[in-house]
Amino acid sequence: MASTTAFFTGLSGLIANARRLDVIGNNIANVNTTSFKSNRMSFAPNFSRNFSLGTAPGANTGGTNPGQVGLGVGIAGTQRSFTNGAIGATGVSTDVAIEGDGFFIVDIAGSRYFTRDGEFLRSPDNDLVTKTGAKVMGYGIDDSFNIVEGNLVELNVPLGTLTLAEATQNVTFNGNLNASGTVGSTGSVHTSRAFYSDALGTTPIDGTEDLTATDIYVADGSGGFTLAFDSSVNPKIITVSGIEKGGKDLGDHTFAFSATAVAGADAFGTTMNDYVAWLEDVLGLDSTAVGDSSDLGGGIAISAGGEIVITGNEGTVQELGIETGDMTVGDFGTGVAQPFVMSQTGDPDGESVRTSFVVYDSLGTPLTIDVSLVLQATTDSGGTSWQFIAESNDSPVDARVLGMGELVFDANGRFVSASSDTFAIRRENGATDPLNVTMNFTDGTNAVSSLTDTTSNIAAVFQDGSAIGTLSNFSIGTDGILSGSFTNGLTRTIGQIALAKFTNPAGLVDAGNNYFQVGPNSGTALITAAQQFGTGRLVGGALELSNVDLSQEFINMILASTGYSAASRVITTTDELINQLLTIGR
């Protein structure tokens, strides 16, 4: 006899296979959805109707099995596959794919979601966001561009707005210093006409006279004497301009003969000795003993005859070019505008070389540095000694010399040591003060030697530090670190993408738009960085494709269609049996 139960059994088959077709259709529809994860449906039989639970075997008989009739099929659940999809390169800097089990973490209106879709964009506020506007979360940076782990923040990529400058700390040199050159023994010598403290020229100055209270006279070159400094005119401002050192202009400087500071003057003093000491700093003259052999012998002295004698530093590249018109008095009263009538009375010697390079302070201000090296000694046992002197016109004070040291080379011309390899330059512009720079004269293949050659040659081949630059581009590394490139050539870390790992990712709840939420069976999210705890590595400029297997989906669709047809046949067969039963009753 036909049973209506078969109707419901067949109906359960129709419903189950129809739902399976829904899942298959959703997979096929998302075959081109970025990082889509395919789903599958699992079936399970419904409860059975029991006619007998069976009997146990007896002494003379065997047992019987249960008598049960199934009541159809039910949907046991769905299982999402989180196997990795293929990686497709896009070349877009904001695109990123995950090779592993991790999830990106995004924020939507204060709620946390997880996704595998790395098709990110930059918002008008420079935030890194998803296509639907969710903000990508990660680790930020401190003021020194170091990653700050442990606290998730919204990632920001401020292209075109973030600026950066870096102070120079190291300069590396390369070249050769001619070991067969002449050892320096004297610098250029410039002598002024004699100055006197009386109009008859009987008392040469010794430098201690107070020029704000005493008239000073100068020889006129014809046997007479002229008033040079009028004591009734105070202050008397001397402008030094046009003096050259090794052919390079040393800039403009001012000194006031005054007992107090004068606006517009770099320095002040009342005696010629004060002026001479200041001028030594302006010209960068030095006679300090450096190392075992070095002493450039530069300086300014007032001779017994009242002449101002300017002796330059040893070395041909340190030769001074001083003309009478290079030192003038502003308001000279009845004196003369150019009292320092100079003549060169000696030429410099000594093998030497000079190089110039640019360093930067912490604000990115460029500063030009001149480094000169002068041969100071050769030894019987072999080897040479050279003194370097670092100078700059960009020092905010009149002291031109920044640092000095002695370089020693052995008999094979190889660098041995440096008595000092650093210099410091004052900063008064708000930058870190002072700016300390280390000079490297031997650094791998970049090493200064001292071998016989026709001339000496040296150059700065590397320096760190940079002027101001603007963030112009960025890339995403395998560890999720966002590396920003600045227009000044610097590269800095600007953030790091964080990833989440779940014990059971199949337990996540699909929230639509490729987002997932924590589910009761997913476990809690482990927040970490890429390449940690199995999260996998990131691939910048690429996207993860859908993991839908079309061939498998078509097979599943055929099986679902077949199951649906078979279940419908159960219903039609049951209907025929019932109709036959009703025919008997007629």
PyMOL commands that set and color helices and strands:
alter all, ss='L'
color gray80, all
select helices_A, chain A and resi 5-29+272-283+316-318+324-326+505-507+550-585
alter helices_A, ss='H'
color red, helices_A
select strands_A, chain A and resi 39-45+48-52+67-70+73-80+87-89+96-99+103-108+111-115+121-122+128-129+135-141+147-154+163-166+170-176+189-192+195-196+216-219+225-229+236-240+244-245+248-249+253-257+267-269+299-302+308-311+320-321+327-329+342-346+352-360+366-378+384-391+401-409+415-418+422-425+435-440+442-443+446-449+457-463+466-476+481-486+491-501+509-512+515-517+526-529+537-540+542-544
alter strands_A, ss='S'
color yellow, strands_A
deselect
rebuild
show_as cartoon
